[in-house]
Amino acid sequence: MNRIWTIQMREQLKFVLSEGLLPTHIVKDFNISRPTLLKELKRGLTEDEYMEKRYIKYLPVRALKEEINEVFGEDVFSYIKSNELEIEDYDE
């Protein structure tokens, strides 16, 4: 089963990483597997940051964007941006 990462969970992950908590402890605290954590870290870091294990650079918004790209495809954000005015009109 895939782990559902909420925005709140991603913010918590960012906080514990900024506090210096190591992945070994994070998997226990979050009750997740190491591969699940590493996949989320990979989403929220640049390739260089991930390879260099600079986990403190993790960004929830980057992780969310990457997850949306994985699920819906990379063209979703450009489509939404090009139709923002239409969305605003619909929301009113």
matplotlib code that plots the C-alpha trace (Angstrom):
import matplotlib.pyplot as plt

x = [0.0, 1.3, 1.6, -0.5, 1.5, -0.7, 0.5, 0.6, 2.8, 5.1, 5.4, 6.1, 8.8, 10.4, 10.4, 12.0, 14.6, 15.4, 15.8, 18.4, 16.5, 18.0, 16.1, 16.5, 14.5, 12.0, 10.9, 10.2, 8.4, 6.3, 5.7, 6.8, 9.3, 12.7, 11.9, 8.7, 10.7, 13.5, 10.9, 9.3, 12.7, 13.6, 10.4, 11.1, 14.8, 16.8, 18.8, 22.0, 20.5, 19.2, 22.5, 24.5, 22.0, 21.2, 17.8, 17.5, 16.7, 13.5, 10.6, 7.0, 5.8, 8.4, 7.4, 3.7, 4.5, 6.5, 3.8, 1.2, 3.5, 3.9, 0.1, -1.2, 1.7, 4.0, 1.7, -0.8, 0.9, 1.4, -2.2, -3.4, -1.2, -2.4, -6.0, -5.7, -8.1, -10.7, -10.3, -10.7, -13.9, -15.3, -14.5, -16.6]
y = [0.0, 3.5, 6.0, 9.1, 12.1, 15.0, 18.6, 18.4, 15.3, 16.9, 20.0, 17.7, 16.0, 19.3, 20.3, 17.1, 17.3, 20.9, 19.7, 17.2, 14.0, 11.2, 9.0, 6.0, 7.8, 9.4, 6.0, 4.9, 8.2, 8.3, 4.5, 4.2, 2.1, 3.4, 3.1, 5.2, 7.9, 7.9, 8.2, 11.2, 12.8, 12.3, 14.1, 17.1, 17.5, 18.4, 15.5, 16.9, 17.5, 14.0, 12.4, 14.5, 13.7, 17.3, 16.4, 19.8, 21.3, 19.2, 21.3, 20.1, 22.1, 20.5, 17.1, 17.8, 19.1, 16.0, 13.7, 15.5, 15.1, 11.4, 10.9, 13.2, 14.0, 17.0, 19.0, 19.6, 22.6, 24.4, 23.7, 25.1, 28.2, 28.9, 28.7, 30.5, 33.3, 30.8, 29.0, 32.4, 33.1, 29.6, 30.1, 33.3]
z = [0.0, -0.9, 1.9, 1.5, 2.4, 3.5, 3.6, 7.4, 7.3, 4.8, 7.1, 10.0, 8.0, 7.1, 10.8, 12.1, 9.3, 10.2, 13.8, 12.6, 13.1, 11.2, 8.7, 11.0, 13.7, 11.3, 10.0, 13.6, 14.6, 11.4, 11.4, 7.8, 5.9, 4.9, 1.2, 1.8, 3.5, 0.8, -2.0, -0.2, 0.4, -3.3, -4.2, -2.0, -2.8, -5.9, -7.4, -6.0, -2.5, -2.5, -3.6, -1.1, 1.7, 2.4, 3.8, 5.6, 2.1, 1.9, 0.6, 1.0, -2.0, -4.2, -3.0, -3.6, -7.1, -7.9, -6.6, -8.8, -11.7, -11.0, -10.8, -13.4, -15.7, -16.0, -18.2, -15.4, -13.8, -17.1, -18.0, -14.7, -14.9, -18.4, -17.2, -13.9, -14.9, -15.9, -12.5, -10.7, -12.6, -11.7, -8.0, -7.8]

ax = plt.figure().add_subplot(projection="3d")
ax.plot(x, y, z, "-o")
ax.set_aspect("equal")
plt.show()
